[in-house]
Amino acid sequence: MAERSPGYVWRLQDESGDATALRPFEPDVMVNLTVWESLESLRAFLYKTAHLEPMRRRRDWFVPLGDHHLVLWWIPAGTLPTIEEAAERLDLLRRDGPSAKAFTLREPHPV
């Protein structure tokens, strides 16, 4: 669904196209790493498509982590993030809170 949404650029996936098969941290921790043209296009996908219902039910399938589990950051056009970079940004968010280098949907930072 994301790939057909306006503003979608890229997502991390394995050779078969499975975006949830990669488990670089723990067997029970899925990584969802995507790139969007803008925060507005990401929000539109999350909250104005059929994706909203599964998001509302995420607690039915996932154990709450109790800490930040989602992090956003800006990247230069034409580049792709890595899993290592995502882990670093999540650590930064958890350690220092939202900033221009690592932020959340609730507390975004402009480009």
N, C-alpha and C positions, 0 to 999 in steps of 0.2 A: 504494500500500500504506500509506503513512504516513497519508493522509487517513482511512483506515478504522481507524486505531489509537487506542486509548484515550489521552487526553491531548493529542492533536494539536489545534492551534489554527489555524495558517495557514502558508502557504509562498509565497515570492516566485515569480511566474510571469508570462509574457507574456500578451497578450490571448487567445492560442489555448490557454492552459493549459500551455504548455511551461515547465518549471522550469529547463531547462538551456540554453535559447536565449539568455538574457541573458549577455553577455560584456563587462561594463563596464571591465575592466582590461586584458586581453589576449585575443586570439582563442582562445588555447589554455587559458585559465583559466575554468573554470565556477564559478558562484556557486550555492551551495545555502544558502538562508536560510530557516529555519523557526522557528516559535514552538511551544513545548510548555508544557503546564500545570505540569510539574515535571521535574526532572532524572531522577526515577525513571521517568516515562513515556517520556522520550527513550531512556533506557538499555534499557527493555523493548523498544521498537521496534528499536533497533540490534542488540541481542544475543539477543533471544528470538523473532524472527520470521524469515521467509524472507529478510529483508534481510541477515542475517548472512553468507550465502554470497557474495554480491557484494562485501561489505566485505572478506572474506578474500582475494578475488581482485583487489582494487583495483590492486595492483601490476602486474597483467597489462594494465591499460588506462591507468594514469596514471603519469607520471614523478614520482618522489619529489622533493619540494621542498626537503628538507633543513632546513627551518625549520618553525615552527608554521604550520599551514594551516587549523586549525579553532579557533574561539574561541567561548566561551559567555559570556553575561552576562545578568543579570536585567533585565527591563523591567516597568514598571507594567502591571497588568491593563488591557486595553482599548486598549493602544497597539501599534503595529507598528514594527519596526526598519526602517532604511533601508540601502541598500547603502553609503552614505557612513559611516553609524555603524558598520557591520560592518567596514569598512576601518580606521576609527579604532581600534576595539577590537582588531583583529588587530595593528595596529602597536603598540598599548600592550602587548599580550601579548608580542610579539617583543622589545620594548625593555626592559620591566621584569619579565617573567615573570608567573606566575599571581598574581592579586590579586582583590579583591572586584569590581573593574571589568571584568576580563577574565580568564577562567580556562579550564581544560580539563576533559575528562572524568576524567582521572587526578588532577587537583588541583582539585576543585570548591570553591566557596565558598558557604556558606549565604546565604539571602536576607537 
